[in-house]
């Protein structure tokens, strides 16, 4: 598999991690899930992300899961692996193992202990040194989960100082002004151009982000075909169609982004679609009520009617 580089674009789908009802890794569902995402037309996959319940997996489980995904993908699309860790030793160990078996790169978020701009920049310089110059990596900017706010100027400094950073996963919200500033800087030749994929809320701002210069999406949604079709329409300069497609899916995408139960909603929809056998979220995790499931069914039926009207 070719390594990730700054020209990456399209949809790098953040996968869930399928479990059985009793919380064990479900590798058969993992195979179906990978097939489903590939058939939807994704450009790449990202595993062991926040919505992939990475922190609930043992080190051995993480490696088993990544290997299963890579084997099933079979080199068809690049796979990025979340490698954030409390210390550099486990980050280095996981990175070395997944790169050896075919990962295209890794994704790293800032440690939650970082406070000053200098600390943040210094941390990512050490990330580059730890992973090695030959390992391309994605800078994850997600202050809601990390508690670390990275300004536009800090991100510019990281890109300038660490050549192995080839992509920004832009998840700051509201973040359209930051996205515009970064892309404008690279367009003017003031900043090395890196790929910018957006991750805000299952694509809740995807059309606007594409309009501001994003190269695509790196997030999850139980209907990955939405993001694929929106990005395709934008690349064909059919902006109105991109918005029409997005609007048809928006109510369900919004419902899936509820704090606390969003992952359970996503897994329930994927189970309803026959992608995974169980909607189980590994403990500690939420369970949906009968009313939640009724909401999902109603929103899905309405979505299908809206799609029929625009196709």
HELIX and SHEET records of a PDB file:
HELIX    1   1 UNK A   27  UNK A   39  1                                  13    
HELIX    2   2 UNK A   50  UNK A   52  5                                   3    
HELIX    3   3 UNK A   54  UNK A   56  5                                   3    
HELIX    4   4 UNK A   59  UNK A   73  1                                  15    
HELIX    5   5 UNK A   88  UNK A  100  1                                  13    
HELIX    6   6 UNK A  117  UNK A  131  1                                  15    
HELIX    7   7 UNK A  143  UNK A  146  1                                   4    
HELIX    8   8 UNK A  152  UNK A  161  1                                  10    
HELIX    9   9 UNK A  176  UNK A  187  1                                  12    
HELIX   10  10 UNK A  200  UNK A  203  5                                   4    
HELIX   11  11 UNK A  206  UNK A  211  1                                   6    
HELIX   12  12 UNK A  224  UNK A  235  1                                  12    
HELIX   13  13 UNK A  239  UNK A  256  1                                  18    
HELIX   14  14 UNK A  262  UNK A  272  1                                  11    
HELIX   15  15 UNK A  290  UNK A  310  1                                  21    
SHEET    1   A 9 UNK A  10  UNK A  14  0                                        
SHEET    2   A 9 UNK A  44  UNK A  47  1                                        
SHEET    3   A 9 UNK A  78  UNK A  82  1                                        
SHEET    4   A 9 UNK A 105  UNK A 109  1                                        
SHEET    5   A 9 UNK A 137  UNK A 141  1                                        
SHEET    6   A 9 UNK A 165  UNK A 170  1                                        
SHEET    7   A 9 UNK A 195  UNK A 198  1                                        
SHEET    8   A 9 UNK A 216  UNK A 217  1                                        
SHEET    9   A 9 UNK A  10  UNK A  14  1                                        
END                                                                             
